[in-house]
Amino acid sequence: MTSCMQLRGDPLVYETLQRLNISFDYYEHPPVPTVEEATKYWKGIDSTHCKNLFLRNHKGDRHYLVILEYTQVLNIHQLERVLNQGKLTFASPQRLLKYLGLTPGSVSPFGLLHDTSHHVQVFIDSQLCQTHHLSFHPNLNTASLVIPTRDFFIFLAWTGNPYELITI
């Protein structure tokens, strides 16, 4: 395996995966701010690739990370009904930085490592539980990490953020 010092992305991601004994496959690629652009570099990678959306409620006092398979088309009004959290909008880049330590185009559940107050609630499309591997950015959109799905839930439990499986 490549040493953590040579890997692109947030060193805290690699340190945490190592601490939790979670193996991963690492793939470098040019910066990809959208999943549509990332698909060019995912050929041959045996994984379910995810779309990660950072949202807020109407008051701006609650924030959500929604994780779904990247080809799913999301209707925000349908999501509002499923989540039952009121009116939702995309959170600003400032909120993304404040709560997850991330910038637009690099949204990842690994950003939860920076949410030490466990403010962000996570919603995961239940269909992802049927897959063997999931891929996410290591908090920077110039690489992708593939981890076993069961280990993703170990990571998620370790963060302490509340999460819920939903059907989209």
C-alpha positions as CSV (number, residue, x, y, z in Angstrom):
1,M,0.0,0.0,0.0
2,T,1.1,3.6,-0.7
3,S,2.2,5.4,2.4
4,C,-0.3,7.9,3.8
5,M,2.1,10.8,3.1
6,Q,1.9,10.1,-0.7
7,L,-1.9,10.0,-0.9
8,R,-3.9,13.0,-2.0
9,G,-6.6,14.3,0.3
10,D,-7.1,14.8,4.0
11,P,-4.5,13.0,6.1
12,L,-7.1,12.6,8.9
13,V,-9.1,10.4,6.5
14,Y,-6.2,8.0,6.1
15,E,-5.2,8.0,9.7
16,T,-8.8,7.2,10.8
17,L,-9.2,4.4,8.2
18,Q,-5.9,2.9,9.5
19,R,-7.0,3.3,13.1
20,L,-10.3,1.5,12.3
21,N,-8.5,-1.2,10.3
22,I,-10.5,-0.3,7.2
23,S,-8.8,-1.2,4.0
24,F,-9.3,0.9,0.9
25,D,-8.3,1.1,-2.8
26,Y,-6.9,4.5,-3.9
27,Y,-7.4,6.1,-7.3
28,E,-5.9,9.4,-8.4
29,H,-7.5,11.5,-11.1
30,P,-7.7,15.1,-12.2
31,P,-10.0,17.4,-10.1
32,V,-13.6,16.4,-10.6
33,P,-16.1,18.9,-9.1
34,T,-19.2,16.9,-10.2
35,V,-20.0,13.2,-10.4
36,E,-20.7,13.6,-14.1
37,E,-17.1,14.6,-14.7
38,A,-15.8,11.9,-12.3
39,T,-17.4,9.1,-14.4
40,K,-14.7,9.5,-16.9
41,Y,-12.2,8.2,-14.4
42,W,-14.2,5.5,-12.8
43,K,-14.0,3.0,-15.6
44,G,-12.7,-0.4,-14.3
45,I,-13.3,0.5,-10.7
46,D,-15.5,-2.1,-9.0
47,S,-17.5,0.0,-6.7
48,T,-20.8,1.8,-6.3
49,H,-20.0,5.5,-6.7
50,C,-21.9,7.9,-4.5
51,K,-23.4,11.4,-4.8
52,N,-23.1,13.3,-1.6
53,L,-25.4,16.3,-1.0
54,F,-24.9,18.8,1.8
55,L,-28.3,20.4,2.7
56,R,-29.8,22.7,5.3
57,N,-33.3,23.2,6.6
58,H,-35.2,26.5,6.0
59,K,-34.1,28.0,9.4
60,G,-30.5,27.1,8.7
61,D,-30.1,25.5,12.1
62,R,-29.9,21.9,10.9
63,H,-27.6,20.4,8.3
64,Y,-27.8,17.1,6.4
65,L,-25.5,14.9,4.4
66,V,-27.5,12.8,1.9
67,I,-25.7,9.9,0.3
68,L,-27.1,8.1,-2.8
69,E,-25.9,6.2,-5.8
70,Y,-24.5,8.8,-8.3
71,T,-26.9,8.1,-11.2
72,Q,-30.0,8.7,-9.1
73,V,-32.0,11.8,-10.0
74,L,-33.1,13.6,-6.9
75,N,-36.2,15.6,-6.6
76,I,-35.7,18.0,-3.7
77,H,-39.4,18.1,-2.9
78,Q,-39.6,14.3,-2.8
79,L,-36.6,14.3,-0.5
80,E,-38.3,16.9,1.8
81,R,-41.2,14.4,2.1
82,V,-38.9,11.5,2.8
83,L,-36.7,13.2,5.3
84,N,-39.6,15.0,7.0
85,Q,-37.3,17.9,8.0
86,G,-39.2,20.8,6.3
87,K,-38.0,22.8,3.4
88,L,-34.5,22.0,2.3
89,T,-31.9,23.9,0.3
90,F,-28.3,23.3,-0.6
91,A,-26.0,24.7,2.1
92,S,-23.6,27.5,1.3
93,P,-19.9,26.9,0.8
94,Q,-19.3,28.7,4.1
95,R,-21.6,26.2,5.9
96,L,-19.9,23.3,4.1
97,L,-16.5,24.6,5.4
98,K,-17.8,25.3,8.9
99,Y,-19.5,21.9,9.5
100,L,-17.5,19.5,7.4
101,G,-14.2,21.3,6.6
102,L,-14.9,20.8,2.9
103,T,-15.1,22.9,-0.2
104,P,-17.7,22.6,-3.0
105,G,-16.9,19.7,-5.4
106,S,-15.3,17.7,-2.6
107,V,-18.3,16.7,-0.5
108,S,-17.7,13.4,1.2
109,P,-18.9,11.6,4.3
110,F,-15.2,11.6,5.4
111,G,-15.9,15.3,6.1
112,L,-17.7,14.1,9.2
113,L,-14.3,13.7,10.8
114,H,-14.3,17.5,11.1
115,D,-17.8,17.7,12.7
116,T,-16.7,17.1,16.2
117,S,-20.0,18.4,17.6
118,H,-21.9,15.8,15.5
119,H,-24.2,18.5,14.2
120,V,-24.7,17.0,10.7
121,Q,-27.3,14.3,10.4
122,V,-26.7,11.7,7.6
123,F,-29.3,10.1,5.4
124,I,-28.2,7.1,3.3
125,D,-30.2,5.6,0.5
126,S,-31.0,2.1,1.7
127,Q,-30.1,0.7,-1.7
128,L,-26.5,1.3,-1.0
129,C,-26.6,-1.4,1.7
130,Q,-27.0,-4.0,-1.1
131,T,-23.6,-3.1,-2.6
132,H,-20.2,-4.6,-1.8
133,H,-18.0,-1.4,-2.1
134,L,-18.6,2.3,-2.0
135,S,-16.4,5.1,-3.3
136,F,-15.9,8.6,-1.9
137,H,-13.4,11.5,-2.2
138,P,-10.8,11.6,0.6
139,N,-12.1,15.2,1.2
140,L,-10.4,16.4,-2.0
141,N,-11.7,15.8,-5.4
142,T,-8.4,14.6,-7.0
143,A,-8.7,11.1,-5.7
144,S,-11.3,8.4,-4.9
145,L,-11.3,5.8,-2.2
146,V,-13.1,2.5,-2.4
147,I,-14.0,0.8,0.8
148,P,-16.2,-2.2,1.7
149,T,-19.8,-1.1,2.4
150,R,-19.8,-2.9,5.8
151,D,-16.7,-0.9,6.7
152,F,-18.3,2.4,5.7
153,F,-20.9,1.7,8.4
154,I,-18.2,1.0,10.9
155,F,-16.6,4.4,10.0
156,L,-20.0,6.1,10.2
157,A,-20.7,4.7,13.7
158,W,-17.3,5.7,14.8
159,T,-17.9,9.4,13.8
160,G,-20.8,9.6,16.2
161,N,-23.0,11.5,13.8
162,P,-26.6,10.4,13.7
163,Y,-27.6,8.5,10.5
164,E,-30.7,7.0,9.1
165,L,-31.3,4.7,6.1
166,I,-34.0,6.1,3.7
167,T,-35.7,5.0,0.5
168,I,-35.4,7.5,-2.2
